[in-house]
């Protein structure tokens, strides 16, 4: 699995910006993310690249679970 969000939340300054996101992207799938300004598109990308961490909920990218892998090493594999 390329990306796996399981009930991921992101809270900043007591404001919930992402709530209960469950999303999986498998090999050979192509996704596009559309939405209005402020909808959370860039926030999702920042979570996937490890620039931000979810408030709670497991996040796995390229079969590497955040909190159990080296983000700098994972970042080298993200294109």
MOZI-V516689 format. One record per run of one state. SS is the DSSP state (a for helix, b for strand, c for the rest). FROM is the first residue (numbers start at 1). LEN is the number of residues. If there is no record, write none. Layout:
# MOZI-V516689
ss from len
SS FROM LEN
SS FROM LEN
This chain:
# MOZI-V516689
ss from len
c 1 2
b 3 10
c 13 2
b 15 11
c 26 15
a 41 9
c 50 6
b 56 1
c 57 2
b 59 3
c 62 2
b 64 2
c 66 5
a 71 7
c 78 2
